[in-house]
Amino acid sequence: MQQIFDGLKLMLAGMGMVFTFLVVMILWIVFAAKVTGKYAHLLPETPVRKPSPGKPSAAPGGGEDEDLVAAIAAAIHRFRRERSK
């Protein structure tokens, strides 16, 4: 009977440590969020790059490079052929 009580005490101690750690971690995250929010204006904004107007980002015929599609199709065909052996 003594071993059961010792096991329960050990279990409660372990659960208490985990609970304490999680509470401290949550408090630290809240603190860090407040500090970074307060001083966020000091950090530079990263500019968003716009695509150049002279060069289209995708081909008008579907947007996929034909060589790339052919290479992927060949790789899939070869993989399926080797797997079925």
PyMOL commands that set and color helices and strands:
alter all, ss='L'
color gray80, all
select helices_A, chain A and resi 2-38+40-42+66-84
alter helices_A, ss='H'
color red, helices_A
deselect
rebuild
show_as cartoon
